[in-house]
């Protein structure tokens, strides 16, 4: 044979493309600022196909310029250095392909037709050796794709960080650099196309396929299988669009669109072929064009644009006119993701693509699935089932596609079912566990049967129930159970959802719950998020075909999984991430499948579902474990051997220290929740078993060592009605009597407003508050509260006695008393001179003059002038506190009577009771009718001691001065109610009650009545008001003064009734 020239070796078509490639590489080198090498000659060899003009000078000039100009692009420096090294090695590898290309280049078309490649001989051996070179050629192409992706990725990272790539290329913008890289990317794909479409190389390829498949003389060789894997890798790295994830930044749209335009032009050039001139059994060229079109469409979609209409038309035409898809899938090519993506992009082409693919697969599966020979073609059958299952999943997105293909699927339903049954039975009988690929095959077969189940009721019942019974039967086998548990969580989710969407039979329901249990037992943190897509797909399927929602099932499933995960203490260290994954899963399900109008209504129920799960599965058991363990440790000293079975759980201590996490719209603090619940349990133990105080103290120390500082387990400080508690007042009776005012008629205490230190809210105490507190603590605290009040009154009486025994007070009160007695004597002498009888003189008593009381008040005020204190103010406050203490005692009795009245409705009639019960009720009634027992008991306790002291007998003469001070104080405090920042109040009945109580205890009530003080006040008001305008009183002042005096007199008269006893003076 005659040797051909370099131009003839590759043919005119290849020469043209190589020239174009050399020109593009030269333009790239020129744009990067590198002087190109001598222009390519007209006769180009294959060795010059590499990028020598760019390679030789890139390291010397460009990299040095980068290092000097901008150190922030160090990543790009490494990328370019790596590309230089890779291109050098690729060039050396490419030279090794020259013999192969030269071999087929030396063969003319006539010699090729004469050569019988189907006969074993030298030509067959030559082709077999060439297959190894073909595999290496695929390796070279794959490495080239990796280099381009590497440069693409690092340049995109620099561009995204905002670095100026213009420093690297001196005068070119980032837009230009990225566009040139897109051209380089297209050149590489073009080289792949040129090599793949060489006529002689394609002829050898077809001959080898005929030898292997048509003659069926042998299985596919390892070299061919390796080539399939390599082509699949090329598709995954180059054609899958993985590099497009780098173009999310809005600022990179211009550069991305430029690259997409370049790739789109290359795709158009590849797809611009005449179907009659291209062999239909050579799918490489068409698949390359579809891959480029897919890359262009995805890059445009990332930038918010759509692919040009002419591109969609070209892709639709190729899909319709070329049986590439089903030929590639049917003949064993790997599944090409870009074909499906292009089908979705084309829209109208989706149905033909899916229809052709399914028909090809079903035709192949009908011949390959043989139930009698499960081991024969097992690998082939498994692959077909896998592809069929994936196509079914893809078809679920489009109801029309399902309607088109469901009849064809029904034809092979029984074959698929038989294959699954035989496959599972074989593994169960042999005792070997199912491999993961086989388990995936079973799951995909479940999807196939699920698709079939939508066609007719017969298939849905017969095939669906057969599969469920088969899986349930195998689950009872330990081998098959281990195989199920060894698989990932989302696979079991797929099984569960497929089983749940079928007929609602008892067998299917049992299998559904069994699958959920298996799924929960193997739940991992990373598998929670991966189950979202399965749940979303199930929701879409059920809404389209079943007209109902899978939301209850999804929520139940996620709640079951969360409960299983929380009951496992091994998940405590990652609790925050686990709960966050579940919350995110359910939230995304809500966002995806629930209308926005009802989303807010269901958000609360979602949070409640998850909170109840966390409460029942985590917090409740955790508190019980901590309480039991610490209780046993607390009794270790008294009960030997009780702490032997107590082991410190590191997981429990870990969960307590878990930081707060968000549960939907609720923030959960594990430590705070555990602390609250443990404190509540401790309070219950202390209340019920106060004798175990030592054990409780040890438990508190144990909790403190764990980081839980419990609150004091004292009795409650507030009743359920929200008012003050009896026990709080009992412990702080002195503060209560000083800061609260008493209202006699309505029986309540109100807090004084304390000027600058006061708050916006005022506390109060009512009869119902006391009654609720007595119900909570028991009626036994009533006597204790009265005793506390009695102790407080003793302390106040000591101060009162000390004041009255003071010599300065006694001298001034004695002088006023002599003056008043002299006034009475003068009045009696006047009556005697007038000839009035003694009886008339006794009836005409002399009122205690208001001027005397006012004079005494001024003299006592002068005593404390040096210390800026008024003794009468202190005495008035002291008597008011005494009255508040007595009023508190009355309030206790009223609360007890209130409870007794409520409980009396349950007492039966006297005639229906036995004698002992009748006596008890009679005694109770007698006790309840004595409403003043407590007041009389206080008076009886103080009166015998106080009335013996003669120095206290002048208190009734001091009382009018104290009353004048009280009236003026009440007027001042009520006027301050509308003035912010001042002390104010409106309840002062405690003073009247205290005054009546003191007079009763000192046995001076009759002597005070002899002063006729109300008449003296009235005479004084009339006298002062009758003066001119310069008088002390105005009309408003007089009205307030008279009103407050009348109020005091009325309250004082009522209070005296509480302390009236027989024989009282």
C-alpha positions, 0 to 999 in steps of 0.5 A, a space after each residue: 500500500 502506498 503511504 499517504 501524505 500528512 494531509 491525506 492521513 486525516 482527510 480533508 474534513 479533519 485537516 479543516 478542523 485542525 486548522 481551525 483549532 490551531 487558529 483558535 489556540 493561537 488567538 488564545 495565546 495572543 489574547 493572553 499576551 504571549 507572542 505566538 510561535 511560527 504560524 502553522 504550515 499548510 501541512 499539519 500533522 497530528 503531533 501539532 494538534 496540541 497547544 505548542 504555541 501557548 505551551 512553550 512560553 506560558 510558564 516563562 512570561 505569563 506566570 512571572 507577570 502574575 506573581 509581580 502584578 497581583 499576589 491574590 491570584 495564587 490559585 490561578 497560578 497553580 491552575 495554569 501550572 497544572 494545565 501546562 504539565 497536563 497539556 505536556 503529558 497529554 501531548 505525549 500521550 496523543 503521539 502514541 495514537 499516531 500508529 492507530 490513526 495512520 493504520 486506518 488512514 493508509 487503508 483506502 475505502 476500497 481496501 476497507 470494503 474488501 477486508 472481511 472483518 467478521 472472519 478471524 485472522 490478522 485483521 481481527 487481531 489488529 482490531 483487537 489490539 486497536 481496541 486497547 488504543 481506543 480505550 486509551 484514547 478515551 482516557 486521554 479525552 477524559 484527562 483533557 476534560 478534567 484539565 479544562 474543568 480544573 481551570 474553569 473552577 479556579 478562574 471562577 473562584 477568583 472571579 467570584 472573590 472579586 480579584 482582578 483577573 485583568 492583572 493576570 492578562 494585562 489588558 484583557 477583561 475577565 469577560 474576554 478570558 472566560 470567553 476564550 476559555 469557552 472557546 478552548 472548551 469547545 475546541 476540545 469537544 470538537 477534537 473529540 468529534 473529529 476523532 469519533 467521526 473518522 470514517 475508517 475508525 468508525 468502520 473498525 468500531 462497527 466491525 468490532 460491535 458486529 463481532 461481539 453482539 450480532 454474532 454473539 460469540 462472546 461476552 463484552 470484553 474488559 476493554 469495552 466495559 472499561 470504555 463504557 465506564 470511561 464514557 460514563 465518567 466523561 459524561 459525569 465530569 464534562 456533560 453533566 453541567 457540574 461546572 455550572 454550579 460556579 455561576 450563581 453570582 449575579 455579577 457573572 451573568 455576562 461572562 456566563 452568557 458569553 461562554 454559553 453562546 460559544 458552546 451553543 455555536 459548537 452544538 449547532 455546528 455538530 447537530 447541523 447534519 443531514 440524517 441521510 448522510 449520517 449512519 443511525 447506529 453511530 450515536 457519538 456525534 448526536 450525543 455530543 451535540 446534545 451534551 453541548 446543547 445541554 450545557 448551553 441551556 443550563 448556563 443560560 438558565 443559571 443566568 435567568 435566560 432561555 436557550 434560543 428557539 433555534 436551539 430547541 428546534 434543533 434538539 427536538 428535530 434530532 430527538 425525533 429523527 434520530 433513534 439515538 436515545 433508545 439505541 444507546 440505552 438498549 445497547 448498553 450505553 450508560 444512562 445519559 443524564 443530559 438526554 433527560 435534561 434536554 428533554 425537559 428543556 425542549 418540553 414537546 420533545 419530552 414525551 417522544 424521548 420517554 416513549 422511545 426509551 421505555 419501548 426500548 427497555 421494555 422490548 429488551 426486558 421481555 427477552 432478558 427476564 427469564 424466571 426459570 433461569 435467575 442466574 443467567 443474564 443476572 447483571 443484564 436484567 438488574 441493569 434493565 430493572 434499574 433503568 426502568 425504575 429510574 424512568 418511572 421516577 422521572 415519568 412521575 413528574 408528568 401525568 401525560 407521560 405516564 398515561 402514554 407509557 403505562 399500557 406498555 409497562 403493564 405488558 411486562 408487569 408480570 415479568 418484573 414481578 416474577 423477576 423480583 420474587 425469584 431474585 429475593 427467593 434465590 438469595 434467601 435460599 442460598 443464605 447470602 445477604 443481598 448486595 446493595 445493588 440488588 436491594 436497589 434493584 428491588 426498590 426500583 422494581 417496587 416503583 415499577 409495580 407502583 406505576 403499574 398499579 395506577 393502570 388497572 385495579 387488577 394489577 394494583 391488587 394482584 401484583 401489589 399484594 404479591 410484592 407486599 406478601 413477598 417482602 413481609 415473608 422475607 422480613 421474617 427471615 433473618 438474612 433478608 431482614 439484615 439485608 433490609 437494615 443494611 440499606 440506606 434510610 431513603 430506600 426504606 422510605 421509598 418502600 414505605 411510601 410505595 406500600 402506603 399508596 396502594 390498597 388499604 388492606 390489613 396486610 399492607 398496613 402491617 407492612 407499612 408500619 413494619 417498614 417505618 420501624 425498620 427505618 427508624 431503627 437505622 436512622 442516622 443524622 445525614 439520612 434525615 435530609 436525604 429523605 425529603 425528596 422521597 417525601 416530596 415525590 410521594 406527595 406529588 404522586 398522591 395529589 395527582 393520582 389519588 386526589 389526597 395528600 400524603 402530609 399526614 403520612 409524612 408527618 407521622 413518618 418524620 415524628 416516628 423517626 424523630 422519636 426513634 432517634 431521640 430514644 437512642 442515647 447515642 444521638 445525644 451529642 448531635 441532638 441539635 443537628 438531628 432536630 434541626 434536620 427534622 424541622 427543616 424536612 417538615 418545613 420544606 414539606 409544608 412549603 412545597 405541598 401546602 397552599 400559602 393561605 393555610 400555611 400559617 394555620 398549620 404551622 402551629 400544629 407542626 410545632 406542637 407535633 414535634 414538641 410532643 415528640 421531644 417531650 415524650 421521647 426525650 425530656 420525660 424519660 431523661 428527668 425520670 432517669 436523673 431523679 431515680 439515679 440521684 435518689 438512689 445515690 442520696 440513700 446510699 448511706 442509709 440503704 446498703 447496696 442500693 447504689 450498686 446498680 447506679 451508673 453515671 450516664 455520660 449521655 444524660 450529662 451531655 444532653 443537659 449541656 446541649 445549647 438551645 435549638 429552634 423547634 420550628 417557631 419555638 426555642 427549646 432550652 434543654 437545661 431550662 426544661 430539665 431544671 424546671 421539671 426536676 425542681 417540680 419533682 423535688 418540691 413534690 417530694 419535699 411536700 409529701 415526705 418532709 422527713 427525708 430532708 437529708 436525702 433531698 439535700 444529697 440529691 440537690 448536691 448531685 444535681 449541682 454537680 451535674 450543673 443543675 442549680 435547683 430552686 429552693 423547694 419551699 412552700 409556694 409564695 403565691 396562690 392560684 388566683 394571682 394575689 398575695 399568699 397567706 404564708 408570704 404575709 405571715 413571714 413578712 407581717 411587719 412589711 405588709 402592715 406598713 405598706 398596705 392600706 385596709 378597707 373595712 367595708 369591702 375587706 381588702 388590702 391595697 398597696 400604697 403608691 410609693 412615690 419615685 420607688 413605686 411601680 406601675 402595678 399595685 398588689 392587693 389582697 382580697 377574701 377570695 385570695 385568702 380563701 384560695 390560699 387556705 385551700 392550697 395550704 390547709 386550714 391548719 395554717 390559720 392558727 399559725 397566722 394569728 399567732 404571727 399577728 399576735 407576736 407582731 402586735 406585742 412588738 408594736 404595743 411595746 413601742 406604744 407603751 414606751 411612747 406613752 411613758 415618756 416624761 415629756 409626753 406625760 407632762 404635756 398630756 397631763 397639763 392638757 388634762 388638767 386644763 380640760 378638767 378645769 374647763 369642766 369645773 368652770 362649766 359646772 359652777 356656771 350651771 350651779 349659779 344658774 340653779 340647774 339641778 345636778 342631773 341636768 348638769 351631768 347630762 350637759 357634758 363638756 366636749 373636748 375643745 378642738 383647740 386643746 387637741 391642736 395645742 397638744 399636737 403642736 407641743 408634741 411636734 415641737 419635741 421632735 423639731 430638732 430631729 425633723 420628726 413629728 412624734 404624732 406621725 410616728 404614733 399615727 403610723 404605729 396605730 395604723 400598722 396595729 389596725 392593719 394587723 387586726 384587719 389581717 386577722 379579720 380577713 383570715 377569719 372571713 376567708 375561712 368562713 368563705 371556704 366553710 360556706 362553700 363546703 357546707 353545701 355538701 353537708 347532709 341533713 341532720 336527720 340523715 346523720 348518725 349521732 357522732 356525725 350530728 354532734 360534729 356538724 353541730 359543733 362546726 355550726 356553733 364555731 362558724 357563728 362566733 365570728 368575733 372569736 379572734 378579735 376577742 381573743 386578742 383583746 383578752 390577751 392584751 387587756 389584763 396586762 395594759 390596764 394595770 399601768 396607770 401611766 397609760 390612762 391618759 391615752 384617751 386625751 392623746 387620741 384627739 390629737 392623733 385623729 387630727 394628724 390622721 385626717 390631715 394626712 389622709 387629705 394630703 395623700 388623697 390630693 397626691 393621687 393625681 400628682 406623679 412622683 409623690 406618695 399616695 393612697 386611698 385606704 386608711 381604715 386601718 387607723 380607725 381599727 387600730 384606734 378602736 383596738 388600742 382603746 379596747 385593750 387599755 379599757 378607755 373606750 368610755 373615757 374617749 366617748 366622754 370627750 364628745 369629740 365629733 361635737 367638738 370637731 363640728 363646733 370648730 368647723 362652724 366657728 372657723 368657717 364663719 370668719 372672713 376670707 382671710 380665715 384658715 378654711 376655704 369652702 373646699 378645705 372645709 368640705 374635705 375636712 368634714 368628709 374625712 372626719 365623718 368617714 373616720 367617725 363612721 369607720 371608728 364606730 363600726 370597728 368598736 363593735 368588733 371589740 365589745 365584750 360584757 363588762 367592758 367600760 
